[in-house]
Amino acid sequence: MTPLILLTLIVLWQCVLVGYTYTLAGHAADEAARAGTAADPGARLAACQEAGLEDLPGAWTGDVECATGGGLVTADVHLEVPVLFPGSIGFPFTVDGHAGAVEEERGD
């Protein structure tokens, strides 16, 4: 019975890591899009990409893709899901987060 209990706990822990990775990806995309809209028009993409990875825990790796157009700043964050222990090997698939925000105009 003990191996079955341990296996169940391992599977549940892995599900928690997948869910947490989805939460991190969504939050990172929101922060990236928000930072991109608040920056000067020429610096929006750089601000967006920097903000997308800024608050991520060190154990989660990924990339941020930002775009502007049509009055929107959009951010796509792709994070690797760790296997059992954050900072160890990851699954061969990524978790994606997407967000968009309306570009702010400066009234200077």
MIDOSE-1310 file (N, C-alpha, C; in nm, 2 decimals, decimal comma, always signed):
residues 108
mtpl	+0,08/-0,12/+0,00/+0,00/+0,00/+0,00/+0,09/+0,13/+0,00; +0,20/+0,12/+0,07/+0,29/+0,24/+0,07/+0,34/+0,29/-0,06; +0,38/+0,20/-0,15/+0,42/+0,25/-0,29/+0,31/+0,32/-0,36; +0,19/+0,27/-0,34/+0,07/+0,33/-0,41/+0,05/+0,47/-0,35
illt	+0,06/+0,49/-0,22/+0,04/+0,62/-0,16/+0,15/+0,71/-0,21; +0,28/+0,67/-0,21/+0,39/+0,75/-0,26/+0,37/+0,79/-0,40; +0,33/+0,70/-0,49/+0,30/+0,73/-0,63/+0,19/+0,83/-0,64; +0,09/+0,82/-0,56/-0,02/+0,92/-0,57/+0,03/+1,05/-0,53
livl	+0,11/+1,06/-0,42/+0,16/+1,19/-0,38/+0,26/+1,25/-0,48; +0,33/+1,17/-0,55/+0,42/+1,22/-0,66/+0,34/+1,28/-0,77; +0,24/+1,21/-0,81/+0,15/+1,25/-0,92/+0,08/+1,38/-0,88; +0,03/+1,39/-0,76/-0,03/+1,51/-0,71/+0,06/+1,63/-0,71
wqcv	+0,19/+1,61/-0,66/+0,29/+1,71/-0,66/+0,32/+1,76/-0,80; +0,33/+1,67/-0,89/+0,36/+1,71/-1,03/+0,24/+1,79/-1,09; +0,12/+1,76/-1,05/+0,00/+1,84/-1,09/+0,01/+1,98/-1,04; +0,05/+1,99/-0,91/+0,07/+2,12/-0,85/+0,17/+2,20/-0,92
lvgy	+0,28/+2,14/-0,96/+0,39/+2,21/-1,04/+0,34/+2,26/-1,17; +0,26/+2,18/-1,24/+0,20/+2,22/-1,37/+0,11/+2,34/-1,35; +0,02/+2,33/-1,25/-0,07/+2,44/-1,22/+0,00/+2,57/-1,18; +0,10/+2,56/-1,10/+0,18/+2,67/-1,06/+0,25/+2,74/-1,18
tytl	+0,30/+2,65/-1,27/+0,36/+2,71/-1,39/+0,26/+2,78/-1,48; +0,14/+2,73/-1,49/+0,04/+2,81/-1,56/+0,01/+2,94/-1,50; +0,00/+2,94/-1,36/-0,02/+3,07/-1,29/+0,10/+3,16/-1,32; +0,22/+3,12/-1,31/+0,34/+3,20/-1,33/+0,34/+3,26/-1,48
agha	+0,30/+3,17/-1,57/+0,30/+3,22/-1,71/+0,20/+3,33/-1,73; +0,08/+3,31/-1,68/-0,02/+3,41/-1,69/+0,01/+3,54/-1,63; +0,07/+3,53/-1,51/+0,11/+3,65/-1,43/+0,22/+3,73/-1,51; +0,32/+3,65/-1,56/+0,43/+3,71/-1,63/+0,38/+3,78/-1,76
adea	+0,29/+3,72/-1,83/+0,23/+3,78/-1,95/+0,16/+3,91/-1,91; +0,08/+3,91/-1,80/+0,01/+4,03/-1,76/+0,11/+4,14/-1,73; +0,21/+4,11/-1,65/+0,31/+4,21/-1,61/+0,39/+4,26/-1,74; +0,42/+4,18/-1,83/+0,49/+4,22/-1,95/+0,40/+4,31/-2,03
arag	+0,28/+4,28/-2,05/+0,19/+4,36/-2,13/+0,17/+4,50/-2,07; +0,15/+4,50/-1,93/+0,13/+4,62/-1,86/+0,26/+4,71/-1,87; +0,37/+4,65/-1,85/+0,50/+4,73/-1,86/+0,52/+4,79/-2,00; +0,48/+4,71/-2,10/+0,49/+4,76/-2,24/+0,40/+4,88/-2,27
taad	+0,28/+4,88/-2,21/+0,19/+4,99/-2,24/+0,24/+5,12/-2,17; +0,30/+5,10/-2,05/+0,34/+5,22/-1,98/+0,47/+5,28/-2,02; +0,55/+5,21/-2,11/+0,68/+5,26/-2,16/+0,66/+5,36/-2,27; +0,76/+5,43/-2,30/+0,76/+5,52/-2,42/+0,74/+5,43/-2,55
pgar	+0,68/+5,49/-2,65/+0,66/+5,40/-2,77/+0,78/+5,33/-2,83; +0,90/+5,40/-2,82/+1,02/+5,33/-2,88/+1,08/+5,23/-2,79; +1,04/+5,22/-2,66/+1,09/+5,13/-2,57/+0,99/+5,02/-2,52; +0,88/+5,01/-2,59/+0,77/+4,92/-2,54/+0,81/+4,78/-2,55
laac	+0,87/+4,74/-2,66/+0,91/+4,59/-2,67/+1,02/+4,55/-2,57; +1,12/+4,64/-2,55/+1,22/+4,60/-2,45/+1,16/+4,60/-2,31; +1,08/+4,70/-2,27/+1,02/+4,70/-2,14/+0,93/+4,58/-2,12; +0,86/+4,54/-2,22/+0,77/+4,42/-2,21/+0,85/+4,30/-2,19
qeag	+0,95/+4,28/-2,26/+1,03/+4,15/-2,25/+1,10/+4,15/-2,11; +1,15/+4,26/-2,07/+1,22/+4,26/-1,94/+1,13/+4,23/-1,82; +1,01/+4,29/-1,83/+0,91/+4,27/-1,72/+0,86/+4,13/-1,72; +0,85/+4,07/-1,83/+0,80/+3,93/-1,84/+0,88/+3,83/-1,76
ledl	+1,01/+3,85/-1,76/+1,09/+3,75/-1,69/+1,14/+3,80/-1,55; +1,11/+3,92/-1,52/+1,16/+3,98/-1,40/+1,12/+3,91/-1,27; +0,99/+3,88/-1,25/+0,94/+3,83/-1,13/+0,93/+3,67/-1,12; +0,98/+3,61/-1,23/+0,98/+3,46/-1,23/+1,08/+3,40/-1,13
pgaw	+1,04/+3,30/-1,05/+1,14/+3,23/-0,97/+1,25/+3,18/-1,05; +1,37/+3,17/-1,00/+1,49/+3,13/-1,07/+1,48/+2,99/-1,13; +1,40/+2,90/-1,07/+1,38/+2,76/-1,12/+1,30/+2,75/-1,24; +1,23/+2,85/-1,28/+1,15/+2,84/-1,40/+1,22/+2,92/-1,52
tgdv	+1,24/+2,85/-1,63/+1,30/+2,91/-1,74/+1,20/+2,92/-1,85; +1,22/+3,02/-1,94/+1,13/+3,04/-2,05/+1,17/+3,16/-2,13; +1,08/+3,21/-2,22/+1,10/+3,32/-2,30/+0,97/+3,40/-2,31; +0,99/+3,53/-2,35/+0,88/+3,62/-2,37/+0,88/+3,68/-2,51
ecat	+0,77/+3,68/-2,58/+0,76/+3,74/-2,71/+0,66/+3,85/-2,70; +0,70/+3,97/-2,74/+0,61/+4,09/-2,73/+0,59/+4,14/-2,87; +0,47/+4,20/-2,89/+0,44/+4,26/-3,01/+0,35/+4,39/-2,99; +0,36/+4,48/-3,08/+0,27/+4,60/-3,07/+0,20/+4,61/-3,21
gggl	+0,08/+4,67/-3,21/+0,01/+4,69/-3,33/-0,14/+4,70/-3,30; -0,20/+4,78/-3,38/-0,35/+4,80/-3,36/-0,38/+4,87/-3,23; -0,29/+4,94/-3,17/-0,32/+5,00/-3,04/-0,31/+4,91/-2,92; -0,25/+4,79/-2,94/-0,23/+4,69/-2,84/-0,09/+4,65/-2,82
vtad	-0,05/+4,62/-2,70/+0,08/+4,55/-2,67/+0,04/+4,41/-2,62; +0,09/+4,31/-2,69/+0,06/+4,17/-2,65/+0,19/+4,10/-2,61; +0,17/+4,01/-2,51/+0,29/+3,94/-2,46/+0,25/+3,79/-2,45; +0,34/+3,71/-2,50/+0,33/+3,56/-2,49/+0,45/+3,51/-2,41
vhle	+0,42/+3,44/-2,30/+0,52/+3,39/-2,22/+0,52/+3,23/-2,23; +0,64/+3,17/-2,25/+0,65/+3,03/-2,27/+0,74/+2,98/-2,16; +0,69/+2,90/-2,06/+0,77/+2,85/-1,95/+0,78/+2,69/-1,96; +0,90/+2,65/-1,92/+0,92/+2,50/-1,91/+0,87/+2,45/-1,77
vpvl	+0,80/+2,34/-1,78/+0,75/+2,28/-1,65/+0,85/+2,18/-1,59; +0,89/+2,21/-1,47/+0,99/+2,12/-1,41/+0,94/+1,99/-1,37; +1,02/+1,89/-1,37/+0,98/+1,75/-1,33/+1,02/+1,73/-1,18; +0,92/+1,72/-1,10/+0,93/+1,70/-0,95/+0,99/+1,81/-0,87
fpgs	+1,11/+1,85/-0,91/+1,18/+1,95/-0,83/+1,21/+2,08/-0,92; +1,16/+2,19/-0,88/+1,19/+2,31/-0,96/+1,34/+2,33/-0,97; +1,39/+2,36/-1,08/+1,53/+2,38/-1,11/+1,60/+2,26/-1,16; +1,53/+2,15/-1,16/+1,58/+2,02/-1,22/+1,54/+2,02/-1,37
igfp	+1,54/+1,90/-1,42/+1,50/+1,88/-1,57/+1,36/+1,92/-1,59; +1,32/+1,95/-1,71/+1,19/+1,99/-1,74/+1,13/+1,90/-1,84; +0,99/+1,91/-1,85/+0,92/+1,83/-1,95/+0,95/+1,89/-2,09; +0,93/+1,81/-2,20/+0,96/+1,86/-2,33/+0,85/+1,95/-2,39
ftvd	+0,76/+2,00/-2,31/+0,66/+2,09/-2,36/+0,66/+2,22/-2,27; +0,60/+2,32/-2,32/+0,60/+2,45/-2,25/+0,46/+2,48/-2,21; +0,44/+2,56/-2,11/+0,32/+2,62/-2,07/+0,32/+2,76/-2,12; +0,21/+2,81/-2,18/+0,20/+2,94/-2,24/+0,10/+3,03/-2,17
ghag	+0,14/+3,15/-2,16/+0,05/+3,26/-2,10/+0,05/+3,37/-2,20; -0,07/+3,43/-2,22/-0,09/+3,53/-2,32/-0,17/+3,65/-2,25; -0,13/+3,77/-2,28/-0,20/+3,89/-2,23/-0,18/+4,00/-2,33; -0,27/+4,09/-2,32/-0,27/+4,21/-2,41/-0,32/+4,33/-2,33
avee	-0,28/+4,45/-2,37/-0,32/+4,57/-2,30/-0,32/+4,68/-2,41; -0,41/+4,78/-2,39/-0,42/+4,89/-2,48/-0,30/+4,98/-2,45; -0,24/+5,03/-2,56/-0,12/+5,12/-2,55/-0,17/+5,25/-2,49; -0,09/+5,30/-2,40/-0,12/+5,43/-2,34/-0,06/+5,54/-2,42
ergd	-0,13/+5,65/-2,43/-0,07/+5,77/-2,50/-0,03/+5,87/-2,39; +0,08/+5,93/-2,42/+0,13/+6,03/-2,32/+0,09/+6,16/-2,37; +0,04/+6,24/-2,27/-0,01/+6,38/-2,30/+0,10/+6,48/-2,27; +0,22/+6,46/-2,29/+0,33/+6,55/-2,26/+0,32/+6,68/-2,34
